[in-house]
Amino acid sequence: MSVALEHASKVVGRETHIADVSITFERSTLNVLLGPTLSGKTSLMRLLAGLDRPTSGRVLVDGRDMTGVHVRDRSVAMVYQQFINYPTLSVYENIASPLRVQRKDKAEIDKRVRQAAEMLRLTPMLERTPLQLSGGQQQRCAIARAVVKGADLVLLDEPLANLDYKLREELREELPRIFAETGAIFVYATTEPSEALLLGGNTATLSEGRLVQFGPTAAVYRRPVSLRSAETFSDPPLNEMTVEKRGDEIRLPSGRPAAAGGMLAGLADGTYTIGVRAHALGLARRAESDIEIEGTVDVTEITGSESFVHVHAGRLKWVALAPGVHEIGPGAPISVFVDPQAIFVFSTDGRLVAAPAADR
């Protein structure tokens, strides 16, 4: 089975929610929709589900036009941010509810409910009501109800967003295993690049209702086709600066020259945007070829195992992710160092020109 959008757009009043998106999801795949708030993730899911009809374009299932078919007549299940369970029913009855609507017999209902409960580690809680569960258990109950339905397409709209950190981490580790066991098409929306990387599968980067890139998650992360895709798939935000290349030198925004090495070597003269992810920005020189950027510290955030150092250098506002604890106060002078082998290079129109090796 496959589900596809073909040149689909959704316009509401004067606002374009989805703009000419073509994308195909295949059976037994996990597909992540990655983008900031209002990038079009939920709007795209609603088109896939049949909750909304595209203003133009088509929705195809196995090549068949399903654009006008109501959600009730599609094999779709959806899980939202909120814990949407029936509060007066037991966990067992919550999971069983779509099977009862389908008029399955008692034995099949019991078998499938217990299989789903085992998969979601809910077996000891089957007789409880949702209000007797933790937040993570309530969301697992909602996911179990979607899984037990046997839908060909399961849509998860930021399902972990309302959970605390520990519960999010717990479910993030479990979800790839759950997805692998069902054989359905899963489409999972998130604003967090780290969540996309953890889940794996395929990732679509979205921006302002447009599909920027779609492919295997690791490939999209390592080789974004454009500056916009790299920005979407970077957290902390991608560090950027515009440079002028002339021969073997580049001119930094500060006016200082630097050697045009690494990913800049061999490129034609011209103006480029350099992108540096936070983990590739060093607080100490690691090689003679490193490019030094002088600035001052705005703030340092210490997480315990690593530190986020926010640096202000002229018009540049960068973030370095450094291992260990670095107690650097606001206003302190600092130099950060860019490894030219670990940078992304983009043309003036935002297209990728050069990318670092996969191990950078």
C-alpha positions in Angstrom: 0.0 0.0 0.0 1.1 3.6 -0.6 -0.5 6.9 0.3 0.4 10.0 -1.7 -0.3 13.7 -2.1 0.0 14.8 -5.7 0.5 18.6 -6.2 -1.7 19.2 -3.2 -2.4 22.7 -1.9 -4.7 23.9 0.9 -5.7 27.6 0.9 -8.0 29.0 3.7 -9.1 32.6 3.0 -5.9 34.4 2.1 -3.6 32.0 3.9 -1.8 29.1 2.2 -1.5 26.2 4.6 -0.1 23.7 2.1 1.6 24.8 -1.2 1.9 22.3 -4.1 3.2 19.3 -2.0 3.9 16.0 -3.7 5.0 13.2 -1.5 4.5 9.4 -1.2 4.5 7.2 1.9 5.0 3.4 1.4 3.7 0.5 3.5 5.7 -0.4 6.6 7.5 2.9 6.8 8.0 5.4 9.5 7.9 9.0 8.1 8.6 12.1 10.2 7.2 15.5 9.3 9.8 18.0 10.8 9.2 21.7 10.9 8.5 24.6 13.3 5.0 25.6 14.4 2.9 26.7 11.4 5.1 24.9 8.9 2.2 22.8 7.7 2.6 19.5 9.5 -1.0 19.3 10.9 -2.5 20.6 7.7 -0.7 18.0 5.7 -1.9 15.2 8.1 -5.5 16.4 7.8 -5.3 16.1 4.0 -3.8 12.6 4.3 -6.6 11.6 6.7 -9.4 13.0 4.7 -10.4 15.5 7.4 -9.8 18.3 4.9 -10.0 18.4 1.2 -7.2 20.0 -0.8 -8.0 23.2 -2.6 -6.1 21.7 -5.6 -4.3 18.5 -6.2 -5.2 14.9 -5.2 -4.8 12.3 -2.5 -4.0 8.9 -3.8 -4.1 5.5 -2.1 -2.4 2.8 -4.1 -2.8 5.1 -7.1 -6.6 5.4 -6.6 -7.9 8.9 -6.2 -9.3 9.2 -2.7 -9.6 13.0 -2.6 -13.3 13.2 -2.0 -13.6 10.2 0.3 -14.6 10.9 3.9 -12.3 9.9 6.7 -14.9 7.4 7.9 -14.3 5.4 4.7 -10.5 5.4 4.9 -8.3 3.0 6.9 -6.9 5.8 9.1 -6.1 6.3 12.8 -4.8 9.4 14.4 -3.2 10.3 17.7 -3.0 13.9 18.9 -0.9 15.8 21.5 -3.7 15.6 24.1 -4.5 12.3 25.9 -7.7 11.6 24.1 -9.2 8.6 26.0 -12.7 7.8 27.3 -12.3 8.8 31.0 -15.1 6.5 32.3 -14.0 3.4 30.4 -11.2 1.0 31.5 -8.0 0.9 29.6 -9.2 -2.4 28.1 -12.4 -0.8 26.8 -10.6 2.2 25.5 -8.3 0.0 23.4 -11.3 -2.2 22.4 -13.5 0.7 21.3 -12.6 0.9 17.6 -13.0 -2.9 17.3 -16.5 -2.7 18.8 -17.4 0.0 16.2 -16.1 -2.5 13.6 -18.4 -5.2 15.1 -15.6 -7.7 15.7 -16.5 -10.8 17.7 -15.6 -11.0 21.3 -12.7 -13.5 20.9 -11.0 -11.4 18.3 -11.4 -8.2 20.3 -9.9 -9.8 23.4 -7.0 -11.2 21.3 -6.2 -7.9 19.6 -6.6 -5.8 22.7 -4.2 -8.0 24.7 -1.7 -8.0 21.8 -1.8 -4.2 21.7 -1.5 -3.9 25.4 1.5 -6.2 25.5 3.1 -4.2 22.7 2.5 -0.9 24.6 3.4 -2.4 28.0 -0.1 -1.8 29.3 -1.1 -5.3 30.4 -1.0 -4.6 34.1 -3.2 -1.5 33.7 -6.0 -3.0 31.6 -8.6 -2.7 34.4 -7.7 0.8 35.4 -9.3 4.0 34.1 -7.2 6.6 32.2 -7.3 8.9 35.2 -5.4 6.3 37.2 -2.6 6.3 34.7 0.5 8.5 34.4 0.7 10.9 31.4 3.0 8.5 29.5 0.6 5.6 30.2 -2.4 7.6 29.0 -0.6 8.4 25.7 0.4 4.8 25.3 -3.3 3.9 25.7 -4.2 6.3 22.9 -1.5 4.8 20.7 -2.7 1.3 21.5 -6.2 2.3 20.4 -4.8 3.6 17.1 -2.7 0.4 16.6 -5.4 -2.1 17.4 -7.7 -0.5 14.9 -5.5 -2.1 12.2 -5.5 1.0 10.1 -3.2 1.1 7.1 -2.3 4.8 7.9 -1.5 5.9 11.4 -1.0 9.7 12.0 0.7 10.9 15.1 0.6 14.7 15.6 3.3 15.6 18.1 2.1 12.9 20.4 4.8 13.4 23.0 4.7 17.2 23.2 2.7 17.4 26.4 4.8 14.8 28.3 7.6 15.6 30.7 11.2 14.9 29.6 11.5 11.5 31.3 8.2 10.2 29.7 9.1 11.6 26.3 12.5 9.8 26.4 10.8 6.5 27.5 8.2 6.6 24.7 10.7 7.8 22.0 12.8 4.6 22.7 9.7 2.4 22.5 8.0 3.9 19.4 10.4 2.6 16.7 9.9 -1.0 18.0 6.1 -0.5 18.0 6.1 0.9 14.5 8.2 -2.0 13.2 5.7 -4.6 14.5 2.6 -3.2 12.8 3.2 -3.1 9.1 1.2 0.1 8.7 2.3 3.5 7.3 3.2 5.8 10.2 3.4 9.6 9.8 4.8 11.3 12.8 4.9 15.1 13.2 7.4 16.9 15.4 9.2 20.2 15.8 12.3 18.6 17.3 15.3 17.5 15.1 16.6 15.2 17.9 13.3 13.3 17.9 13.4 12.8 14.1 17.0 11.5 14.4 16.0 9.1 17.2 13.0 7.7 15.4 14.9 7.2 12.1 12.9 6.1 9.1 12.3 8.9 6.6 12.0 12.6 7.3 10.3 15.4 5.4 11.4 18.9 6.2 8.6 21.5 5.9 8.6 25.3 5.9 5.7 27.6 5.4 3.5 24.9 4.0 6.1 23.7 1.5 7.9 20.4 1.3 11.6 21.3 1.3 13.2 17.8 1.3 12.2 14.1 1.8 14.3 11.1 2.2 16.0 8.8 4.7 16.4 10.7 8.0 20.2 10.4 8.3 20.6 11.4 4.7 18.4 14.5 5.1 20.3 15.5 8.2 23.8 14.9 6.8 23.1 16.4 3.3 20.3 19.0 3.4 19.5 20.1 -0.2 19.1 23.7 0.9 19.8 26.3 3.6 16.1 26.1 4.6 16.3 22.3 5.1 19.5 22.6 7.1 17.9 25.3 9.3 14.9 23.1 9.9 17.0 20.1 10.9 19.3 22.0 13.3 18.8 22.4 17.1 20.3 24.7 18.4 19.7 26.9 15.3 22.2 26.6 12.5 25.1 29.0 12.9 25.4 31.0 9.7 27.6 33.7 8.1 28.0 35.1 4.6 31.6 35.1 3.2 33.2 36.4 0.0 35.6 34.0 -1.6 38.4 35.3 -3.7 41.1 32.8 -4.8 42.5 31.0 -1.8 40.9 33.4 0.8 37.6 34.3 2.2 36.5 37.6 3.7 34.6 37.2 7.0 31.7 39.5 8.0 34.2 41.3 10.4 36.4 42.1 7.3 39.2 39.8 8.4 40.6 37.4 5.8 40.9 33.6 6.4 42.1 30.7 4.3 39.5 29.1 2.0 40.2 25.6 3.0 38.1 22.5 3.7 34.7 22.6 2.0 35.5 26.0 0.5 38.5 24.8 -1.4 38.1 24.6 -5.1 34.8 26.6 -5.2 34.4 29.4 -7.7 34.9 32.9 -6.5 31.7 34.5 -5.2 29.4 35.0 -2.2 28.5 32.0 -0.1 26.6 31.3 3.1 28.4 29.0 5.6 26.4 26.9 8.0 27.9 25.4 11.1 26.0 23.1 13.5 26.5 23.9 17.2 28.5 20.7 17.9 31.0 21.6 15.2 31.8 25.0 16.7 34.8 24.6 19.0 35.8 26.7 22.0 39.5 25.9 21.3 41.6 25.6 18.2 41.8 22.0 17.0 43.8 22.5 13.8 45.8 25.3 12.2 43.2 25.5 9.5 40.4 26.4 11.9 38.7 29.8 11.3 38.6 32.0 14.4 35.6 34.1 15.2 36.1 36.6 18.0 33.1 37.8 20.1 31.6 38.0 23.5 29.4 35.6 25.5 25.7 36.4 25.8 24.8 33.5 28.1 26.0 30.0 29.0 23.5 27.2 29.6 25.0 24.2 31.4 23.0 20.9 31.1 25.5 18.9 33.2 27.2 16.8 30.5 27.5 19.7 28.1 27.3 23.5 27.8 25.5 25.7 25.3 27.6 28.9 24.9 25.7 31.7 23.1 28.2 34.1 21.4 27.7 37.5 20.0 30.2 38.5 17.3 29.2 41.7 15.4 26.0 40.8 13.6 26.5 37.1 14.2 24.7 35.4 17.1 26.0 31.8 17.3 25.7 28.9 19.7 28.5 26.5 20.5 27.7 23.1 22.0 30.7 22.0 24.1 31.1 18.8 26.1 31.6 19.3 29.8 30.9 22.3 32.1 32.0 25.7 31.0 31.2 28.5 33.4 31.7 31.6 31.2 29.8 34.7 32.3 27.9 37.2 30.1 30.1 39.8 28.4 33.3 37.7 28.6 35.5 37.9 25.5 35.7 34.6 23.6 37.0 33.0 20.4 35.1 30.2 18.8 36.7 28.1 16.0 35.2 26.7 12.8 36.6 23.6 11.3 36.4 24.3 7.5 36.0 20.5 7.0 32.8 20.5 9.1 30.8 23.3 7.4 27.9 23.4 4.9 28.3 25.8 2.0 25.2 27.3 0.3 24.9 29.5 -2.8 23.2 32.9 -2.7 19.9 31.3 -3.6 20.2 28.8 -0.8 21.2 25.6 -2.6 23.7 23.3 -1.1 27.1 23.6 -2.7 29.2 21.5 -0.4 28.7 19.3 2.7 31.0 17.8 5.3 31.7 14.1 5.4 29.2 11.9 7.3 31.5 11.6 10.3 31.7 15.3 10.9 
